[in-house]
Amino acid sequence: MVNITHKNNTLRKAIATAILTVSKQSTIDAIREKKVAKGDVFEFSRAAGLLGIKKTSDLIPDCHPLPIEFASIHHEINGLSIIITVEVHTIYKTGVEVEAMHGASITALTMYDMLKPIDKGVEISTIRLESKSGGKTDLKNDSLFNIRCAVIVCSDTVSAGKNEDGSGKKIIEKLNQLNVSTEKYTIIPDEVAAIQSIAKELSEEGFQLVLFTGGTGLSPKDLTPDAISPLLDREIPGVMEAARNYGQQRTSLAMLSRGVAGFIKNTLVITLPGSPRGAEETMDAIFPAILHVFKVAEGKRHEG
């Protein structure tokens, strides 16, 4: 199965349809009048479709088991065709498109089975996904803006050439995947003066996004949040709340991170952990959603 442990739980929805067509009006009349020998076609097929939605992962090998928070199945008669509409919601790491389509197909097959004794011309066609929402799909356009971005590594050992940088390179790799290029990549020592100096400099130069990695823990040299906090004109507590919550689900030590996020004038500054894993997980936790900040700003500029 595909690894989805790096994804966030979000509200995800899918709507799928299927079309069942009969060959004569008397079949439609029998369905409406509930005179089909095997029972109420709409109610039996609805129950079967709901079960099909819940059992999708039991039958489709690569589908993840997930909680079904809402499901509905509707039938609409249109001439000799019956349009089956299935809607499924979940709050999870992956979507419910297959569940919706599986529900539509099982609903249609149940109707076929119930109707075949009275109509040999029943056909099932056009099982398809009508819409889906949730997850990164909703944010796919948020990375289309031309953002001036900088990645700053805060480490005494890396700046002294004693260790290789892993975190900064991992952040840049993640940004590249989001079509965000890194204009500036710099390594500096864990010193308040150095951190504050480059933060102010980048803000003055018009950088819109500055990502610091390193110095967010509890050791005596972990001073990045202490250096950045006094410079922030507007803090965004929710960013680090989201990052810590995401991390806490993966390691109990995530609660010890003291990262901060906010604006220095028009520059969004975010402090990430210094370990490659911690930096990568924080990127997974807050991106691409954080890029919506620039979408909002772009909209304001257009309005002006």
N, C-alpha and C positions, 0 to 999 in steps of 0.2 A: 504494500500500500504506500501511497505517496506520503511523505513526512509533512504533517501540518502543524507540528508542535510550535513552530515559530510564528504562527498566525495568531491574530487577536479574535476573540469572540465579538461578533457584531450581529445586528439584526439582519437576517437574510431572508429574502422572499423570492418565490418563483411561481409563475402561472403557466400551465401547460394545457393544451387542448387535444382532443381526439374527435374524429367524426365517424359515427356509425350510420350507415345508410341501409334502409330496408327496401324491398322491391314492390310493396303494395300498401295502399292506404289502410287496409284492414288490420295490418300489423300495428300501425300507429294508433288506430282506434283501440285495439286490444291493450296496448300499453297504457293509454290514457284511462281506459275503463277498468284497469286492473283485472283483466280477464285472461292473462297469460297463465297457463297451467302451473308453471314453476313458481309463481308468486309475483309480487309487486316488483316490476323490472327496475324502476328507479331506486327504490329503497334497498333492494338486494344488491344492486350494482354499486350503490354508494357505500354500503357497508364493506363490500369486497375491495373497493378502491381505497378506502381508509386503511384497511389492513395491508393492502399492497404498498401504500406509502410507508407504513411503519416497518415493513419487512424488506424494504429495498436492499439494505446492506447484507441481508441473509442470502440474496440471490445474485447480486452484482458484486463480483469478487473484490473489485478495487474501491467500492463505495465504503466510506467510513460510517459506522453507527453514530447516529446523532439524535438529539432530542427533538421531537416534533412538538412545537409549541402551539401550532394552529394548523388545521387542515379543513378545507371545504370542497365539496364536489357539487356541481350544478349541471342540470340537463336542460337543454333548450331545443324544442322541436322546430325544425325549419323545413317544411314540406315533408319529404320522405327521409330527411336526414336529422340526426340528433347530435347536437354539438355538446360535447362533454368538456366542462371547464374545471380544472383542478388548481387550487391555490394552497401553497404550503409555506409556513413561516418557521424559522428556528433562530435561536441566538447561539451561534456556534462559530467554529473556525472555518468551516467550509459551507458551500451553498447547497440548496435543495432542488436544483434543476432536475436531476435524475429521479429524485423522489416524486416530484410533480408529474413527470412524464410516465414513470412507472405506475403511479396511481391512475393516470388517464388510460393507460393501456389495459390495466386490470379491470377497470370499470367497463371499458368497451368489450373486453373478452367475456366478462360475466353476462353482459347484455346479449352478446352473440350466442352464448350457451343457452340462455333462457329463451331466445327467440327462434333458434334453428328448427324446433319441431313444427312451427307454424309458418316459417318463411325460409326457403332454401336460398334466397338471393341476398341475405344479409352480408354486408361488407364493412370492413374497418379500414379507415384511411387517415392520412395526415395527422399522425401523432407528432406534435411539435411543441417546442418551448416558445411561449409568447413573450415573456418578459422575465427578467431577474434583477434583483437589486441587493446591495449589501457588499461588505468587504472592499477590496481595493478597486473593484470595477467602478464604484461610484466616485472614486478619486482619481481616475486615470488621466483626467485633463489638468489636474492641479500641478503637474510638473512641467507644463508646456511653457511657462514663463521663463524669460531669460534672467536667472537669478545670479547675482554676484556672490559667490560662496567662498569661504576660507575655512581650512581645517588647521587647527593649532594643537600640537602635541606638547603637553607639559610634563617633562621628565628630566631629572638631573642626569640619570645614567644614559638616556638616549641622546641628550644634547651633548654629553661628554664623549659620545662615541663608544660607550662601553656595552650598550645593548642596541639591538635593531628595533625599529618601530614596527609594531604589528597593528596597533589600534588605529592609528591615523590612516594607514593604508586600507584597513578594513572599512573604515567610514567612507573613504573615497570610492571604494569599490561599490558600496551600497548606494552612494549618490549617483554613480554612473548608471546603475541599474534603473534609477528614476529619471534619467536624462538630465541630471543636474551636474554640470561640470564644476570642478574645483579650480578656481582661479589662483588661489594662494595656498600653499602647504608649507608650514613652518614648524620647527622644533625649538622649544625654549625651555629653560630650566624652571623648576618648581619654585618660583620666587614671585611674591606679590607684586613687586614693582614691574617685573618683566611682563607678567600677565596683564596688569592694568594698562601698561603702556601700549601693548599691541592691540588690546581691545579698543582703546580710545582711537588709536591710529586707524584701525580698520573701519571703525564707525565713521570717522572723519572722511575716509576715502570713499565712502558710499557703498560699502559691502552690505548686502541685505541679510545674509545668513553667515554666522560665525559659529563653528563647532569646536569647542575645546574638549580634548580628551586627556584624562589624567588628573590626579589630585582631588578627587571627590570623596575619598574615604575618611578614615579616622586617624591615620598616622600623623605624627607631628609635621610632616612635610606636605600633607594634603591640604593645600591652601587655595585651590582654584575657586571654590564657592565663596570663600571669605574675600577673595580679591574682586570677584565679579559682582557680588551682591550690592556693594555700595555704589556701583556705577549704574545700576538698573533704574531707569525712569519708570518702567512698568514691569512688574514681575508677573509671570504666568504660572501660578502654582500647579495648575492641572497637568501641565506637561510632565513634570517630574513625578506627580502622583501616578499618572498613567505608566510611566517607566518603572517606578518602584513596584507597582501592583503587578505589572507584567513579569518583572524579574522575580518577585516573591513567589510566583507560581512555579518557578524553575529552580530557585535556590533560596534557602532561608536567610542568606546573608545580604540579599538585595536591600533589605530595610536599613542597612548601614550606610548606604550611599547618600551623600549630602548634596547631590547635584541641584543646580538652580537653572531657571530659564526666564528670559524676559528681554525687554527692549532697552538698548542704549540708543537714545534718539530713534532713528528709523531702522536700526540694526537689530535683528533677532539673534540673541546669544544663547547658546545651550551648552551646558557642561555635561560631558559624558564620562563614564568610568574609564580608567586607564588600562584595564585588561582587554585584550582583543574580544573575548567572549562577552564581557560586560558592555563594551562599546557596540558590538553587533546586536546584542539583545535590545539595547536601548534604541538603536536605529529601527529595529523591527517593531518596537512598541509604539513609536511616535510618528514614523513615516509610513506612507506618504501623507497622513492626515495633517501633519504640521505645515505642509506646503499650501494648505488652504489659506493660511495667513496671507500669503502673497497674492492669491486669487482675490481675496477680499480687498487688499490694498490696490490691486490693479483695477478692480471695479470702481473704487473710489476715484482713482485718477481719471478713468474714462468719464465718470459722472461730472467731474470738474471741468 
